[in-house]
Amino acid sequence: MPPTPALVVDGDLKVAGRVATVPEIKALLQETVLVVEWRHIGEDIDATCERCAATGRVLAAVVEEVRPALAARGVRVEMVETVLPAERIAESNTILFNGTPLEDLLEEVRVEMTPCASCSCIVGTDASCRAIVCGDETCEAVPADLIRRAALKAAGR
């Protein structure tokens, strides 16, 4: 159920134009928001590099998967897509959870810049973009398991 907008008027917490009930106040105080931001170059998921497009599709699926479980625990998930200009390619293929990069939430994960022919086509010159390294495996698209684990950790669950 989407949250009810609330505001304070003359010292009273108002919900839907009336003074809020105790259960409504408790629900508002307990709600937590997890903002999941996906950054990439290109115009949108269909006009970005191949690895970013794959990350975007996996991210959307994972967000939909974890949203009901987190909502049941009082966490609302919002997904934000940020399209970057070509000069910010170093940030492309980044996922942030409440402003914290995935690689900062998971100890075993680090970022490496690797050549990307797809990005090169978009920016018109040789380009490298972010890949995720977990153990001895390098992943150009961020795997669902890492996204899921980072989201649950960021949500405190």
LORO-63992 format. One line per 2 residues: number of its first residue (from 1); their letters; for each residue z, y, x of N, C-alpha, C. Coordinates in nm, 4 decimals. Example, Ala and Ser with C-alpha at 12.3 -4.5 7.8 and 13.67 -1.06 7.14 Angstrom:
BEGIN
1> AS> 0.7800:-0.5690:1.3190:0.7800:-0.4500:1.2300:0.7800:-0.3300:1.3200 ~ 0.7080:-0.2250:1.2850:0.7140:-0.1060:1.3670:0.7870:0.0030:1.2900
//
This chain:
BEGIN
1> MP> 0.0000:-0.1171:0.0841:0.0000:0.0000:0.0000:0.0000:0.1233:0.0886 ~ -0.0910:0.2206:0.0675:-0.0950:0.3380:0.1519:0.0296:0.4229:0.1328
3> PT> 0.0727:0.4939:0.2379:0.1923:0.5755:0.2262:0.1705:0.6908:0.1290 ~ 0.2788:0.7302:0.0628:0.2738:0.8423:-0.0298:0.2973:0.9699:0.0490
5> PA> 0.2116:1.0714:0.0334:0.2350:1.1966:0.1041:0.3680:1.2578:0.0622 ~ 0.4386:1.3136:0.1575:0.5683:1.3750:0.1293:0.5776:1.5076:0.2015
7> LV> 0.6561:1.5990:0.1452:0.6815:1.7250:0.2124:0.8167:1.7769:0.1694 ~ 0.8727:1.8668:0.2492:1.0028:1.9254:0.2191:0.9788:2.0615:0.1563
9> VD> 1.0396:2.0826:0.0375:1.0296:2.2094:-0.0341:1.1708:2.2530:-0.0688 ~ 1.2104:2.3716:-0.0222:1.3446:2.4250:-0.0490:1.4541:2.3233:-0.0170
11> GD> 1.4383:2.2494:0.0921:1.5395:2.1554:0.1364:1.5334:2.0179:0.0714 ~ 1.4458:2.0005:-0.0286:1.4319:1.8706:-0.0945:1.3071:1.8003:-0.0431
13> LK> 1.3180:1.6705:-0.0208:1.2021:1.5906:0.0150:1.1262:1.5598:-0.1131 ~ 1.0025:1.6053:-0.1195:0.9213:1.5871:-0.2402:0.8153:1.4809:-0.2153
15> VA> 0.7981:1.3920:-0.3128:0.6955:1.2887:-0.3114:0.6235:1.2989:-0.4447 ~ 0.4910:1.3166:-0.4396:0.4109:1.3285:-0.5620:0.4645:1.4384:-0.6527
17> GR> 0.5104:1.5490:-0.5936:0.5536:1.6654:-0.6709:0.6936:1.6577:-0.7287 ~ 0.7705:1.5541:-0.6958:0.9071:1.5410:-0.7477:1.0009:1.5067:-0.6330
19> VA> 1.1293:1.5212:-0.6557:1.2278:1.4875:-0.5530:1.2200:1.3368:-0.5267 ~ 1.2165:1.3001:-0.3998:1.2036:1.1597:-0.3599:1.3286:1.0801:-0.3949
21> TV> 1.3063:0.9538:-0.4275:1.4174:0.8617:-0.4524:1.4684:0.8080:-0.3193 ~ 1.5861:0.7499:-0.3207:1.6430:0.6936:-0.1980:1.5505:0.5862:-0.1381
23> PE> 1.4959:0.4911:-0.2172:1.4046:0.3920:-0.1571:1.2794:0.4568:-0.0958 ~ 1.2278:0.5630:-0.1575:1.1107:0.6321:-0.1011:1.1456:0.6983:0.0314
25> IK> 1.2626:0.7575:0.0394:1.3064:0.8224:0.1634:1.3231:0.7175:0.2731 ~ 1.3851:0.6035:0.2400:1.4024:0.4962:0.3382:1.2671:0.4463:0.3878
27> AL> 1.1722:0.4288:0.2969:1.0389:0.3803:0.3356:0.9712:0.4793:0.4291 ~ 0.9821:0.6088:0.3992:0.9202:0.7106:0.4845:0.9836:0.7133:0.6230
29> LQ> 1.1151:0.6966:0.6292:1.1845:0.6999:0.7581:1.1565:0.5760:0.8415 ~ 1.1299:0.4633:0.7754:1.1092:0.3384:0.8478:0.9645:0.3170:0.8897
31> ET> 0.8710:0.3905:0.8301:0.7306:0.3679:0.8620:0.7002:0.4109:1.0057 ~ 0.6294:0.3270:1.0743:0.5841:0.3538:1.2097:0.4317:0.3509:1.2055
33> VL> 0.3699:0.4344:1.2874:0.2238:0.4373:1.2936:0.1801:0.3895:1.4313 ~ 0.0869:0.2967:1.4333:0.0237:0.2519:1.5571:-0.1184:0.3051:1.5544
35> VV> -0.1459:0.4003:1.6426:-0.2804:0.4568:1.6522:-0.3537:0.3826:1.7629 ~ -0.4626:0.3173:1.7248:-0.5451:0.2425:1.8190:-0.6724:0.3237:1.8392
37> EW> -0.6912:0.3724:1.9609:-0.8083:0.4550:1.9915:-0.9031:0.3792:2.0827 ~ -1.0297:0.3782:2.0443:-1.1342:0.3155:2.1256:-1.2251:0.4265:2.1765
39> RH> -1.2374:0.4372:2.3082:-1.3222:0.5388:2.3709:-1.4458:0.4734:2.4303 ~ -1.5613:0.5373:2.4074:-1.6866:0.4849:2.4620:-1.7914:0.5954:2.4673
41> IG> -1.8918:0.5754:2.5529:-2.0044:0.6684:2.5544:-2.1046:0.6232:2.4489 ~ -2.2048:0.7042:2.4240:-2.3053:0.6720:2.3227:-2.2685:0.7356:2.1905
43> ED> -2.3558:0.7214:2.0933:-2.3354:0.7882:1.9652:-2.2384:0.7152:1.8731 ~ -2.2421:0.5831:1.8719:-2.1552:0.5026:1.7865:-2.1594:0.3588:1.8359
45> ID> -2.1013:0.2667:1.7593:-2.0942:0.1270:1.8037:-2.2324:0.0653:1.8240 ~ -2.3318:0.1142:1.7515:-2.4669:0.0603:1.7657:-2.5477:0.1299:1.8751
47> AT> -2.4991:0.2431:1.9238:-2.5725:0.3182:2.0258:-2.4837:0.3449:2.1468 ~ -2.4111:0.2421:2.1876:-2.3298:0.2509:2.3078:-2.3745:0.1381:2.4000
49> CE> -2.3093:0.1253:2.5142:-2.3500:0.0191:2.6064:-2.3117:-0.1169:2.5481 ~ -2.3725:-0.2206:2.6012:-2.3512:-0.3550:2.5467:-2.2054:-0.3990:2.5539
51> RC> -2.1388:-0.3720:2.6665:-1.9993:-0.4161:2.6785:-1.9080:-0.3371:2.5861 ~ -1.9345:-0.2069:2.5717:-1.8531:-0.1268:2.4792:-1.8755:-0.1701:2.3348
53> AA> -1.9997:-0.1997:2.2990:-2.0288:-0.2458:2.1631:-1.9550:-0.3764:2.1345 ~ -1.9539:-0.4671:2.2317:-1.8829:-0.5939:2.2134:-1.7328:-0.5685:2.1988
55> TG> -1.6775:-0.4803:2.2810:-1.5358:-0.4455:2.2693:-1.5072:-0.3861:2.1321 ~ -1.5926:-0.2956:2.0860:-1.5716:-0.2313:1.9563:-1.5705:-0.3300:1.8410
57> RV> -1.6617:-0.4269:1.8445:-1.6660:-0.5279:1.7379:-1.5399:-0.6156:1.7401 ~ -1.4992:-0.6582:1.8598:-1.3795:-0.7411:1.8724:-1.2558:-0.6609:1.8305
59> LA> -1.2475:-0.5363:1.8736:-1.1336:-0.4514:1.8388:-1.1205:-0.4360:1.6876 ~ -1.2305:-0.4067:1.6198:-1.2267:-0.3906:1.4741:-1.1766:-0.5183:1.4064
61> AV> -1.2211:-0.6336:1.4539:-1.1780:-0.7608:1.3959:-1.0283:-0.7857:1.4196 ~ -0.9817:-0.7560:1.5396:-0.8400:-0.7770:1.5710:-0.7530:-0.6813:1.4904
63> VE> -0.7934:-0.5568:1.4780:-0.7163:-0.4605:1.3990:-0.7025:-0.5098:1.2550 ~ -0.8119:-0.5569:1.1977:-0.8057:-0.6091:1.0605:-0.7177:-0.7325:1.0518
65> EV> -0.7163:-0.8128:1.1574:-0.6344:-0.9340:1.1610:-0.4847:-0.9012:1.1652 ~ -0.4444:-0.8057:1.2499:-0.3015:-0.7758:1.2676:-0.2484:-0.6746:1.1660
67> RP> -0.3362:-0.6003:1.1016:-0.2933:-0.4954:1.0080:-0.1970:-0.5474:0.8996 ~ -0.2274:-0.6577:0.8281:-0.1346:-0.7033:0.7238:0.0037:-0.7433:0.7777
69> AL> 0.0065:-0.8125:0.8896:0.1346:-0.8548:0.9470:0.2173:-0.7347:0.9904 ~ 0.1528:-0.6357:1.0499:0.2252:-0.5163:1.0920:0.2683:-0.4329:0.9720
71> AA> 0.1841:-0.4250:0.8701:0.2197:-0.3497:0.7485:0.3444:-0.4104:0.6841 ~ 0.3545:-0.5419:0.6860:0.4716:-0.6088:0.6291:0.5995:-0.5736:0.7050
73> RG> 0.5841:-0.5272:0.8280:0.6983:-0.4877:0.9109:0.7146:-0.3356:0.9173 ~ 0.6418:-0.2655:0.8319:0.6562:-0.1201:0.8256:0.5731:-0.0438:0.9267
75> VR> 0.4705:-0.1075:0.9824:0.3845:-0.0408:1.0804:0.2457:-0.0227:1.0192 ~ 0.2048:0.1017:1.0086:0.0699:0.1335:0.9593:-0.0215:0.1480:1.0799
77> VE> -0.1376:0.0824:1.0754:-0.2324:0.0862:1.1870:-0.3477:0.1798:1.1518 ~ -0.3732:0.2744:1.2399:-0.4872:0.3646:1.2254:-0.5795:0.3418:1.3440
79> MV> -0.7080:0.3317:1.3177:-0.8049:0.3137:1.4256:-0.8870:0.4406:1.4395 ~ -0.9011:0.4873:1.5632:-0.9754:0.6086:1.5941:-1.0831:0.5735:1.6956
81> ET> -1.2046:0.6188:1.6708:-1.3161:0.5984:1.7638:-1.3480:0.7327:1.8269 ~ -1.3445:0.7390:1.9593:-1.3751:0.8625:2.0315:-1.5023:0.8419:2.1122
83> VL> -1.6055:0.9173:2.0780:-1.7326:0.9110:2.1500:-1.7251:1.0102:2.2655 ~ -1.7479:0.9608:2.3859:-1.7373:1.0421:2.5069:-1.8735:1.0912:2.5526
85> PA> -1.8772:1.2102:2.6132:-2.0022:1.2540:2.6756:-2.0259:1.1721:2.8026 ~ -2.1487:1.1684:2.8468:-2.1876:1.0864:2.9628:-2.1044:1.1156:3.0871
87> ER> -2.0628:1.2401:3.1064:-1.9868:1.2736:3.2276:-1.8453:1.2135:3.2280 ~ -1.8020:1.1566:3.1168:-1.6702:1.0911:3.1096:-1.6851:0.9389:3.1042
89> IA> -1.7904:0.8873:3.1655:-1.8188:0.7437:3.1620:-1.7034:0.6601:3.2191 ~ -1.6266:0.7153:3.3106:-1.5147:0.6411:3.3692:-1.4098:0.6034:3.2651
91> ES> -1.4091:0.6726:3.1507:-1.3145:0.6427:3.0429:-1.3746:0.5494:2.9382 ~ -1.5039:0.5214:2.9501:-1.5707:0.4393:2.8498:-1.5158:0.2976:2.8509
93> NT> -1.5092:0.2358:2.7341:-1.4569:0.1009:2.7156:-1.3054:0.0973:2.7336 ~ -1.2392:0.2050:2.6906:-1.0939:0.2160:2.6976:-1.0357:0.1952:2.5591
95> IL> -0.9253:0.1221:2.5515:-0.8491:0.1080:2.4281:-0.7085:0.1610:2.4547 ~ -0.6666:0.2553:2.3708:-0.5331:0.3141:2.3810:-0.4511:0.2757:2.2584
97> FN> -0.3234:0.2487:2.2789:-0.2304:0.2178:2.1709:-0.1223:0.3254:2.1748 ~ -0.1246:0.4141:2.0754:-0.0357:0.5308:2.0749:-0.0441:0.6048:2.2086
99> GT> -0.1663:0.6177:2.2600:-0.1913:0.6929:2.3820:-0.1736:0.6148:2.5111 ~ -0.1298:0.4910:2.5022:-0.1071:0.4094:2.6220:-0.2231:0.3122:2.6393
101> PL> -0.2880:0.3140:2.7567:-0.3993:0.2207:2.7798:-0.3531:0.0751:2.7757 ~ -0.4407:-0.0112:2.7262:-0.4136:-0.1547:2.7180:-0.3609:-0.2078:2.8511
103> ED> -0.4225:-0.1686:2.9612:-0.3833:-0.2220:3.0923:-0.2427:-0.1799:3.1339 ~ -0.1887:-0.0732:3.0734:-0.0509:-0.0336:3.1039:0.0504:-0.1103:3.0192
105> LL> 0.0028:-0.1739:2.9125:0.0913:-0.2523:2.8266:0.1035:-0.3972:2.8719 ~ 0.0022:-0.4464:2.9406:0.0005:-0.5865:2.9822:0.0010:-0.5934:3.1346
107> EE> 0.1092:-0.6435:3.1917:0.1277:-0.6444:3.3372:0.0164:-0.7122:3.4137 ~ -0.0361:-0.8208:3.3581:-0.1344:-0.9009:3.4312:-0.2759:-0.8447:3.4252
109> VR> -0.2928:-0.7303:3.3603:-0.4259:-0.6725:3.3397:-0.4446:-0.5495:3.4275 ~ -0.5637:-0.5397:3.4861:-0.5997:-0.4180:3.5605:-0.7446:-0.3842:3.5277
111> VE> -0.7855:-0.2645:3.5645:-0.9211:-0.2171:3.5369:-0.9990:-0.2111:3.6665 ~ -1.1256:-0.2457:3.6570:-1.2172:-0.2378:3.7706:-1.3467:-0.1759:3.7191
113> MT> -1.4058:-0.0885:3.7971:-1.5353:-0.0312:3.7613:-1.6435:-0.1245:3.8145 ~ -1.7329:-0.1679:3.7259:-1.8406:-0.2581:3.7657:-1.9747:-0.2007:3.7209
115> PC> -2.0816:-0.2312:3.7934:-2.2136:-0.1796:3.7547:-2.2489:-0.2204:3.6118 ~ -2.3098:-0.1260:3.5396:-2.3456:-0.1521:3.4002:-2.4872:-0.1005:3.3743
117> AS> -2.5821:-0.1930:3.3649:-2.7216:-0.1549:3.3409:-2.7376:-0.0852:3.2065 ~ -2.6611:-0.1281:3.1092:-2.6673:-0.0685:2.9759:-2.6232:0.0782:2.9792
119> CS> -2.5140:0.1069:3.0496:-2.4683:0.2460:3.0646:-2.5703:0.3276:3.1434 ~ -2.6309:0.2641:3.2429:-2.7324:0.3332:3.3227:-2.8460:0.3816:3.2341
121> CI> -2.8858:0.3001:3.1371:-2.9916:0.3406:3.0429:-2.9479:0.4597:2.9586 ~ -2.8219:0.4628:2.9205:-2.7715:0.5717:2.8364:-2.7615:0.7023:2.9140
123> VG> -2.7079:0.6954:3.0371:-2.6860:0.8187:3.1137:-2.8046:0.8570:3.2018 ~ -2.9005:0.7667:3.2180:-3.0217:0.7992:3.2929:-3.0098:0.7895:3.4432
125> TD> -2.9047:0.7248:3.4924:-2.8857:0.7058:3.6363:-2.7986:0.5815:3.6560 ~ -2.7907:0.5318:3.7796:-2.7040:0.4171:3.8050:-2.5627:0.4503:3.7588
127> AS> -2.4991:0.3551:3.6923:-2.3659:0.3807:3.6378:-2.2801:0.2562:3.6440 ~ -2.1509:0.2792:3.6536:-2.0515:0.1731:3.6440:-1.9567:0.2111:3.5322
129> CR> -1.9034:0.1100:3.4659:-1.8011:0.1394:3.3654:-1.6920:0.0355:3.3731 ~ -1.5911:0.0543:3.2892:-1.4684:-0.0247:3.2965:-1.4881:-0.1706:3.2572
131> AI> -1.4263:-0.2564:3.3362:-1.4143:-0.3979:3.3039:-1.2661:-0.4315:3.3169 ~ -1.2219:-0.5287:3.2420:-1.0818:-0.5703:3.2450:-1.0710:-0.6939:3.3342
133> VC> -0.9741:-0.6917:3.4243:-0.9478:-0.8067:3.5105:-0.8113:-0.8615:3.4728 ~ -0.8107:-0.9899:3.4387:-0.6875:-1.0583:3.4009:-0.6819:-1.1868:3.4822
135> GD> -0.5900:-1.1910:3.5758:-0.5852:-1.3046:3.6673:-0.7080:-1.3021:3.7557 ~ -0.7832:-1.4114:3.7572:-0.9047:-1.4151:3.8390:-1.0305:-1.4002:3.7533
137> ET> -1.0132:-1.3590:3.6279:-1.1269:-1.3433:3.5372:-1.1567:-1.1955:3.5112 ~ -1.2835:-1.1588:3.5279:-1.3287:-1.0230:3.4975:-1.4052:-1.0276:3.3665
139> CE> -1.3652:-0.9422:3.2732:-1.4269:-0.9385:3.1398:-1.4868:-0.8011:3.1158 ~ -1.6165:-0.7986:3.0909:-1.6812:-0.6705:3.0621:-1.6411:-0.6187:2.9250
141> AV> -1.6357:-0.7052:2.8255:-1.5844:-0.6692:2.6932:-1.4382:-0.7130:2.6882 ~ -1.3535:-0.6338:2.6267:-1.2108:-0.6656:2.6224:-1.1893:-0.7831:2.5258
143> PA> -1.1255:-0.8906:2.5742:-1.1039:-1.0092:2.4906:-1.0046:-0.9852:2.3760 ~ -1.0267:-1.0557:2.2671:-0.9427:-1.0420:2.1472:-0.7956:-1.0691:2.1778
145> DL> -0.7673:-1.1711:2.2568:-0.6290:-1.2058:2.2859:-0.5546:-1.0909:2.3537 ~ -0.6203:-1.0239:2.4475:-0.5550:-0.9118:2.5154:-0.5324:-0.7950:2.4195
147> IR> -0.6295:-0.7681:2.3336:-0.6148:-0.6603:2.2347:-0.4986:-0.6919:2.1413 ~ -0.4942:-0.8141:2.0920:-0.3880:-0.8567:1.9999:-0.2510:-0.8423:2.0651
149> RA> -0.2372:-0.8927:2.1872:-0.1079:-0.8850:2.2577:-0.0648:-0.7417:2.2831 ~ -0.1598:-0.6568:2.3228:-0.1278:-0.5162:2.3479:-0.0875:-0.4447:2.2187
151> AL> -0.1578:-0.4734:2.1103:-0.1261:-0.4093:1.9816:0.0139:-0.4475:1.9356 ~ 0.0468:-0.5753:1.9445:0.1783:-0.6209:1.9006:0.2892:-0.5654:1.9907
153> KA> 0.2622:-0.5562:2.1193:0.3613:-0.4992:2.2110:0.3798:-0.3501:2.1819 ~ 0.2706:-0.2785:2.1623:0.2794:-0.1342:2.1343:0.3515:-0.1070:2.0030
155> AG> 0.3347:-0.1977:1.9074:0.4013:-0.1819:1.7775:0.5463:-0.2263:1.7824 ~ 0.5869:-0.2826:1.8967:0.7248:-0.3271:1.9115:0.7551:-0.4558:1.8383
157> R> 0.6536:-0.5379:1.8198:0.6707:-0.6621:1.7430:0.6434:-0.7825:1.8279
//
